[in-house]
Each structure stands twice: as structure tokens, then as C-alpha cells.
């Protein structure tokens, strides 16, 4: 009988402890501030930034791919596209970003400026 009571108390204690941990995790999760309109505005702003980034990267990526087809290799730098007359000048990246170019793969991305 004492064994059954002890097991029951142990199970009850485990349930209580696990529910407290879940409650504590719920409290630790950051809450999204603002009302739904502010959240929507934030999402739309981020989407606009991504679209501007794609507008800057896609033409450069096409030039890099053209260079690869014609030269059999990727340009060592973006400036080589200018030197080989693929483009007059490298367009400025969107505000707050810099181009990150990997010459081994021809991949170009935007990195936030620190």
C-alpha cells in the first residue's frame, strides 16, 4: 500500500514539475510587439528590402553566368566584369548592404553592413 502511494506521489510530482517547465518556457518566448497593422508593416518592409536586393543581384548573376559561358570560368572579382566590358560599372547595392561574391562558385549574395 505504501508503495502505491509513493508511486502515485512520484508520478504526481513528475507531472507537476513538467507542467511548470512548460509554463516557464511559454513565459520565456518573446512576444511579438505591436498590433497586427504594425506587424503587417514590418513584414511588408522586409519583403520590400528582399525585392530590392533581388533587383540588384539578378542582373549581376546573369552577367556572371554569361562570363562563365564565354570565358569558361567565373570572374575573379566583380570588377573583372567591368574590365572585360560586360558592364560599365558595378551598380550600387541597396542601402545597408554590400555584395558578397564567391569566385569559386559564381554565387553572389547581399550581406548586411555592420
N, C-alpha and C positions, 0 to 999 in steps of 0.2 A: 504494500500500500504506500509506504514512504517512497519507494522507487517511482511509482506512478506520479506522485505529487511532485517529486523532484524533477522528473522528466517534463511534466507539464509546465512547471515554473521555468525550466530551462528553455523550452520552446517559446513560451510567452516572452521571456527576456530577449531571445533572439529576434522575435518579430518586432518587439518594441525598439530594439537597437537599429534594426534595418530600416524601420519606418522613420526613425529620427535622422538617419543618414540621408535618406531620400529627401526629407524635408529640408535639410541643411543644403543639399545640392540645389534644390529649387531656389533657395534664397540666394545662393551664390551666382546663379546665372544672371548675366547682365540684362537689364530690361531695356527695350528699345524706347528711347525717349521721344516725346512729342506726340502729336496727334497724327492720324492717318494722312492728312494732307501734307504735313512736313515729311513724313516717311516717303510718300509718293514723290515729292520734290527731290528728295535725296537720291532716290533710285533713278529718277529721270536725269539728274545731273551726272550721275555716274555713267549712265548709258550714253549721254552726250559726249562725255570725255572719251569713252571707248570708241565711239563713232569717229570722232576727230582723229584719234590715234590710228584707226584703220585707214582713214583718208590719207594720212601721211605715209603709212607703211606700205600699202598695196602698190602704189606706183614704183616705189623703190624696189620692192620684191620682184616686180615684173622686169625692171631693168637688170637686177642681179641675175635673174633667170635667163634673160637674153644674153647677157655677158657670158654666162656659163655655156650656153648653147654654141655661141660663136667662138669663144676662147678655149673651151674645154676645161675650164677651172673657174672657181669663184674669185671675184676680185679680192685682193688682199685687204683693201680698205674701201670705204665708201668713196673716198676721194679719187680712187682709181677710175670710178665711173665718169668723173669729170675729166680726168686726164685722157681717157680713151674716147671722149666725145659722145658718151651715151646720154649725158645730161649736162646742161650748162652750169648748174650749181646744185648742191645738196639742199633741198628745202628745209626750212627750219622746223624742228619738231614742235609739237603742241607745247604750250606754256606749262612748265613744271616737269617736263620730261626730256630725256636725252635718248638718242638712238643707241642700241646695243647690237653690234653686228659681229657674228661669228663667221670668220672667213673659211673655216674648215667645212662648214655645213651650208653656208649661204643664208643662214637664218637671221632675220632682223626683227627686233622687238623694241618696245619702248620701256625704259626704266625710269621710275620717278627720281627726280633730282633731290638729293638730300639737303 
